[in-house]
Amino acid sequence: MIKICKRKVTQSEAELLIREIKLTPNIIGYSLTEWMDAEHIIVAENEDGKMLGICLNYDFHEHWSKIAALFVFEEFRGKGIGKLLFYEAYKDAEIRHKNVYTISANRMVIKMMEDLNFLLFHSLLDLPTIVSQYRFNFYWHSLGWVVNFYRIKEIIRKSIVYTEHINFVYGIHLFKV
C-alpha cells in the first residue's frame, strides 16, 4: 500500500534525497537548507512509513507554485508513484489557489503535463503571452534559483559527468490569471 501525504522531511531524509538526486542527470537539486525549509512537500510512503518518492514544491509568487523536484527512488520506479506525487502536487496548488509552473526533460512528466493541459514551451524567452504580466516574476525566480552556490556546483559537476544535451520542456497551468 502506498500512502501519499504532505509533510516536511526529516534531516536524514533530506540528506538521503540529496545523495540520490546527485546520481540523476535531469535534476539539479536543492540544498539541505532548502529541503528543511520547504513547506509544500508531497511524500509517497509505504505502510511502514518508508519514503518511496517525493515531490518538492514551493511558491515563488503570490499566484504561482513550482513543482520543482519529482523523484522516486530507483527500486520503486515503474509503479506509478511519480504520477501519484505529481498529481497530488498539482491538486495541492489548485487547493491553495496557485497557478503551476514546472520544468522537465522526463518524457513521463511531460506526458503528465500534457494530460493536465499545461501550456508547454521550450524557453522562458517563449513564455506564453497569457502570462506576460508575470514575465518579470519568472525571470527573477529563475535568476534567484540558478544563483545559488549549491546549484552552481551541481550544474558544473553534472555538465561534466553527463555530457549528452538535455532538452527541457517548460509547462504552466493556470487556475487563475
ZIBELRA-V755621 format. One record per pair of residues at least 6 apart in sequence whose ideal C-beta (glycine too) atoms are under 8 Angstrom apart, sorted by sequence separation. I is the first residue (numbers start at 1). J is the second residue. D is the distance in Angstrom with one decimal. If there is no record, write none. Layout:
{{I:J:D} {I:J:D}}
This chain:
{{21:27:5.0} {35:41:8.0} {45:51:5.9} {46:52:6.0} {59:65:5.0} {60:66:5.6} {93:99:7.4} {94:100:7.9} {104:110:5.9} {114:120:7.1} {121:127:6.7} {145:151:6.9} {146:152:7.4} {22:29:6.7} {44:51:7.2} {45:52:6.3} {58:65:6.9} {59:66:7.7} {93:100:4.8} {102:109:7.5} {113:120:6.2} {121:128:6.2} {127:134:8.0} {131:138:7.7} {9:17:7.1} {21:29:4.4} {30:38:7.7} {43:51:5.9} {44:52:4.4} {57:65:5.6} {58:66:5.9} {127:135:5.7} {44:53:4.3} {57:66:6.5} {72:81:4.9} {104:113:7.3} {119:128:5.0} {146:155:7.5} {43:53:7.6} {44:54:7.2} {57:67:5.3} {58:68:6.0} {72:82:4.9} {90:100:6.0} {110:120:7.4} {18:29:6.4} {43:54:5.4} {57:68:6.1} {89:100:8.0} {102:113:6.8} {119:130:7.2} {127:138:6.0} {18:30:7.7} {42:54:7.0} {43:55:8.0} {55:67:6.4} {56:68:4.9} {70:82:5.8} {18:31:7.6} {41:54:6.3} {42:55:4.2} {56:69:4.2} {72:85:7.4} {18:32:6.4} {41:55:7.1} {55:69:7.1} {56:70:8.0} {124:138:5.8} {41:56:5.6} {42:57:6.9} {54:69:7.4} {55:70:4.9} {70:85:6.0} {124:139:6.6} {40:56:7.8} {41:57:7.1} {54:70:7.8} {55:71:7.7} {70:86:5.7} {102:118:7.6} {15:32:6.6} {18:35:7.2} {40:57:4.2} {53:70:7.8} {54:71:5.5} {14:32:5.5} {17:35:6.4} {38:56:5.7} {40:58:6.0} {53:71:6.0} {100:118:7.5} {124:142:6.0} {38:57:7.8} {39:58:7.2} {40:59:7.2} {53:72:3.5} {67:86:6.7} {70:89:7.7} {38:58:6.0} {52:72:6.6} {53:73:6.3} {11:32:7.3} {14:35:3.7} {35:56:7.2} {52:73:6.1} {14:36:5.8} {51:73:7.6} {67:89:4.9} {53:76:6.2} {67:90:7.2} {86:109:6.6} {52:76:4.4} {11:36:6.5} {40:65:6.9} {83:108:7.5} {87:112:7.3} {9:35:5.8} {30:56:6.4} {67:93:7.7} {82:108:6.6} {86:112:5.2} {90:116:6.1} {9:36:7.3} {65:92:7.8} {82:109:7.4} {8:36:7.6} {44:72:7.3} {53:81:4.6} {65:93:4.2} {9:38:7.5} {52:81:5.6} {53:82:6.4} {83:112:6.2} {87:116:7.8} {8:38:7.2} {55:85:4.0} {8:39:7.6} {54:85:6.9} {55:86:6.3} {65:96:7.0} {9:41:5.9} {44:76:7.7} {53:85:5.6} {57:89:4.9} {99:131:7.8} {8:41:6.4} {55:88:7.1} {65:98:3.9} {67:100:6.2} {6:40:6.9} {7:41:6.5} {9:43:7.1} {55:89:4.5} {64:98:6.0} {65:99:7.2} {66:100:7.6} {67:101:7.5} {68:102:7.6} {70:104:7.5} {6:41:6.8} {16:51:7.7} {57:92:6.8} {63:98:6.4} {64:99:5.2} {65:100:5.8} {66:101:4.9} {67:102:4.0} {6:42:5.6} {7:43:5.7} {57:93:6.9} {63:99:5.6} {64:100:7.7} {65:101:7.3} {66:102:6.5} {70:106:7.7} {5:42:7.4} {6:43:7.5} {17:54:6.3} {44:81:4.8} {59:96:7.9} {64:101:5.6} {101:138:7.3} {4:42:6.4} {5:43:5.6} {13:51:5.6} {30:68:7.2} {4:43:7.3} {30:69:6.3} {59:98:6.3} {70:109:6.3} {4:44:5.6} {5:45:6.8} {29:69:6.9} {44:84:6.2} {3:44:7.3} {4:45:8.0} {44:85:5.7} {60:101:7.7} {131:172:6.2} {2:44:5.6} {3:45:4.8} {9:51:7.7} {27:69:5.6} {2:45:7.3} {3:46:7.5} {42:85:5.2} {131:174:7.2} {2:46:6.6} {3:47:7.3} {27:71:6.3} {128:172:6.8} {130:174:6.9} {133:177:7.8} {1:46:7.1} {9:54:7.2} {122:167:7.4} {1:47:5.0} {42:88:4.8} {122:168:7.7} {124:170:6.7} {131:177:7.1} {24:71:7.3} {42:89:5.0} {122:169:6.4} {123:170:7.1} {130:177:6.8} {21:69:7.0} {121:169:7.7} {122:170:6.8} {40:89:7.6} {120:169:5.5} {121:170:5.1} {2:52:6.7} {21:71:5.9} {42:92:6.6} {120:170:6.9} {121:171:7.8} {20:71:7.1} {120:171:5.1} {40:92:6.3} {119:171:6.7} {20:73:6.5} {118:171:3.6} {119:172:5.1} {17:71:6.7} {20:74:7.9} {118:172:6.2} {119:173:7.3} {118:173:4.7} {119:174:7.6} {40:96:8.0} {113:169:7.2} {117:173:6.8} {116:173:6.1} {113:171:4.1} {110:169:5.1} {113:173:7.8} {105:166:4.6} {110:171:7.7} {105:167:6.2} {105:168:4.9} {104:168:6.7} {105:169:7.1} {103:168:5.2} {104:169:6.1} {103:169:7.1} {103:170:5.2} {104:171:7.6} {102:170:7.6} {103:171:7.4} {101:170:7.6} {102:171:5.2} {64:134:6.9} {101:171:7.3} {63:134:7.2} {100:171:7.8} {101:172:5.2} {100:172:6.7} {61:134:6.8} {64:137:6.8} {99:172:6.5} {100:173:4.4} {99:173:6.5} {66:141:7.5} {99:174:5.1} {100:175:7.6} {61:137:4.7} {99:175:5.5} {2:79:7.7} {60:137:7.1} {64:141:8.0} {98:175:6.9} {99:176:6.6} {26:104:7.4} {97:175:6.6} {99:177:7.8} {2:81:6.4} {26:105:4.8} {97:176:6.5} {4:84:5.4} {26:106:6.1} {61:141:7.2} {4:85:6.8} {60:141:4.3} {94:175:5.5} {2:84:6.8} {6:88:7.6} {93:175:7.4} {90:173:7.2} {4:88:5.1} {6:92:6.3} {63:176:6.8} {34:150:7.8} {31:148:7.3} {31:150:4.0} {30:150:7.3} {29:150:7.3} {29:151:7.2} {28:151:5.3} {29:154:5.6} {28:154:5.0} {28:155:6.0} {28:158:6.9} {22:154:7.2} {25:158:6.4} {25:161:7.8} {25:162:4.0} {25:164:7.9} {26:166:6.2} {25:166:6.8}}
